[in-house]
Amino acid sequence: MSRRASYPPPRTLTRPEIAEIVQHFQNAAQRALAAGFQVIEIHAAHGYLLHEFLSPLSNHRDNEYGGTLANRLRFLVEVVDATRQVWPEALPLFVRLSASNWTEGGLNIAESVQIARELKKHQVDLIDTSSGGNVATANIPLSRCRP
């Protein structure tokens, strides 16, 4: 049996569980501030939980957290808003996004631009852009960097 086959199957988070996770993000921001950090980056990329909600490839919910981009973005916005409640406006708040799933029907650059615009309204100072991470078989075009 492969290691992946031993993972438990995912299950749908309940609304109370989502609220608890949002609270955990806020608590982490408070701890970071108390520890002297001067920037926070919320990781919503590479197939991690917040990215799973953003991508239509992994988000199959039929409630206010699924379907439309606005709904898929809701969890991240709740995390950002909860973080900003305790993170001083004078200190930067970053969000890391996978701008594309590189897979048909997945999160794409046009949607990521919309996400960035919405996050700006919620006092996100910088979008740290990456890509991929949600589909193991994605065909990501590579090229050499030129000086």
C-alpha positions as CSV (number, residue, x, y, z in Angstrom):
1,M,0.0,0.0,0.0
2,S,1.4,3.4,-0.9
3,R,1.7,6.1,1.7
4,R,-1.0,8.2,-0.1
5,A,-3.4,5.2,0.0
6,S,-3.1,5.2,3.8
7,Y,-4.3,8.7,4.2
8,P,-7.9,9.0,5.5
9,P,-10.3,10.3,2.9
10,P,-11.2,14.0,3.2
11,R,-14.5,15.0,4.7
12,T,-16.5,18.2,4.4
13,L,-15.8,20.7,7.2
14,T,-18.8,21.9,9.1
15,R,-19.6,25.6,9.5
16,P,-18.5,25.4,13.2
17,E,-15.2,23.8,12.2
18,I,-14.6,26.5,9.7
19,A,-15.3,29.2,12.3
20,E,-12.9,27.4,14.7
21,I,-10.2,27.4,12.0
22,V,-10.7,31.1,11.4
23,Q,-10.3,31.6,15.2
24,H,-7.1,29.6,15.1
25,F,-5.7,31.9,12.4
26,Q,-6.6,34.9,14.5
27,N,-5.0,33.4,17.5
28,A,-1.8,32.7,15.5
29,A,-1.7,36.3,14.4
30,Q,-1.9,37.5,18.0
31,R,0.9,35.1,19.0
32,A,3.0,36.3,16.0
33,L,2.5,39.9,17.1
34,A,3.4,39.2,20.7
35,A,6.5,37.4,19.5
36,G,7.6,40.5,17.6
37,F,6.8,39.5,14.0
38,Q,6.3,42.5,11.7
39,V,4.7,40.7,8.7
40,I,2.3,37.8,8.3
41,E,1.6,35.8,5.2
42,I,-1.5,33.7,5.0
43,H,-0.8,30.6,2.9
44,A,-3.6,30.0,0.5
45,A,-1.6,28.2,-2.2
46,H,-0.2,24.8,-3.2
47,G,-3.1,22.6,-2.3
48,Y,-3.3,23.6,1.3
49,L,-6.7,24.1,3.0
50,L,-7.4,27.6,1.9
51,H,-6.4,26.8,-1.7
52,E,-8.6,23.8,-1.6
53,F,-11.5,26.1,-0.9
54,L,-10.5,28.5,-3.7
55,S,-10.1,25.9,-6.4
56,P,-13.2,24.5,-8.2
57,L,-11.2,21.3,-8.7
58,S,-11.2,20.5,-5.0
59,N,-14.2,22.6,-3.7
60,H,-17.4,20.8,-4.5
61,R,-19.4,22.3,-1.7
62,D,-23.0,23.4,-2.5
63,N,-23.3,26.0,0.3
64,E,-22.1,29.5,0.8
65,Y,-18.4,28.2,0.7
66,G,-18.7,26.6,-2.8
67,G,-19.8,27.2,-6.3
68,T,-19.1,30.8,-7.4
69,L,-15.8,32.5,-6.9
70,A,-17.2,34.8,-4.3
71,N,-18.4,31.8,-2.3
72,R,-15.1,29.9,-2.7
73,L,-13.3,33.0,-1.6
74,R,-15.4,33.4,1.6
75,F,-13.2,31.2,3.9
76,L,-10.1,33.1,2.9
77,V,-11.8,36.5,3.4
78,E,-13.0,35.4,6.8
79,V,-9.4,34.4,7.7
80,V,-8.0,37.7,6.4
81,D,-10.7,39.7,8.3
82,A,-10.1,37.9,11.5
83,T,-6.4,38.4,11.2
84,R,-6.7,42.1,10.4
85,Q,-8.8,42.5,13.6
86,V,-5.7,41.8,15.6
87,W,-2.9,42.6,13.2
88,P,-2.1,46.4,13.2
89,E,-2.9,48.3,10.1
90,A,0.7,49.7,10.1
91,L,2.1,46.1,9.7
92,P,1.9,44.3,6.4
93,L,-0.4,41.4,5.7
94,F,0.5,39.1,2.8
95,V,-1.5,36.3,1.2
96,R,0.2,33.6,-0.9
97,L,-1.9,32.4,-3.8
98,S,-1.5,29.7,-6.5
99,A,-2.6,31.9,-9.4
100,S,-3.3,28.8,-11.6
101,N,-4.0,25.1,-11.2
102,W,-2.7,24.6,-14.7
103,T,-5.7,22.2,-15.2
104,E,-8.9,22.7,-17.2
105,G,-11.7,23.8,-15.0
106,G,-9.3,24.8,-12.2
107,L,-8.4,28.2,-10.7
108,N,-7.0,30.4,-13.4
109,I,-5.2,33.7,-13.6
110,A,-8.3,35.8,-14.4
111,E,-10.0,34.5,-11.2
112,S,-6.8,35.1,-9.2
113,V,-6.8,38.7,-10.4
114,Q,-10.4,39.0,-9.0
115,I,-9.3,37.4,-5.8
116,A,-6.4,39.9,-5.4
117,R,-8.8,42.8,-6.0
118,E,-11.2,41.5,-3.4
119,L,-8.4,40.9,-0.9
120,K,-7.2,44.5,-1.4
121,K,-10.6,45.6,-0.1
122,H,-9.9,43.6,3.1
123,Q,-6.6,45.3,3.8
124,V,-4.2,42.7,2.3
125,D,-1.0,44.6,1.4
126,L,0.7,42.1,-0.9
127,I,-0.2,39.0,-3.0
128,D,2.7,36.6,-3.1
129,T,2.0,34.6,-6.3
130,S,2.9,31.1,-7.1
131,S,1.1,28.4,-9.0
132,G,0.1,24.8,-9.0
133,G,0.0,22.4,-6.1
134,N,-3.6,21.2,-6.3
135,V,-3.3,18.6,-9.1
136,A,-0.5,16.1,-9.1
137,T,-0.8,15.6,-12.9
138,A,-1.0,19.3,-13.9
139,N,1.0,20.1,-17.0
140,I,2.9,23.2,-15.9
141,P,4.9,24.8,-18.8
142,L,8.5,25.4,-17.8
143,S,11.1,27.6,-19.4
144,R,14.6,28.7,-18.7
145,C,15.1,32.0,-16.9
146,R,17.2,34.4,-18.9
147,P,19.4,37.0,-17.3
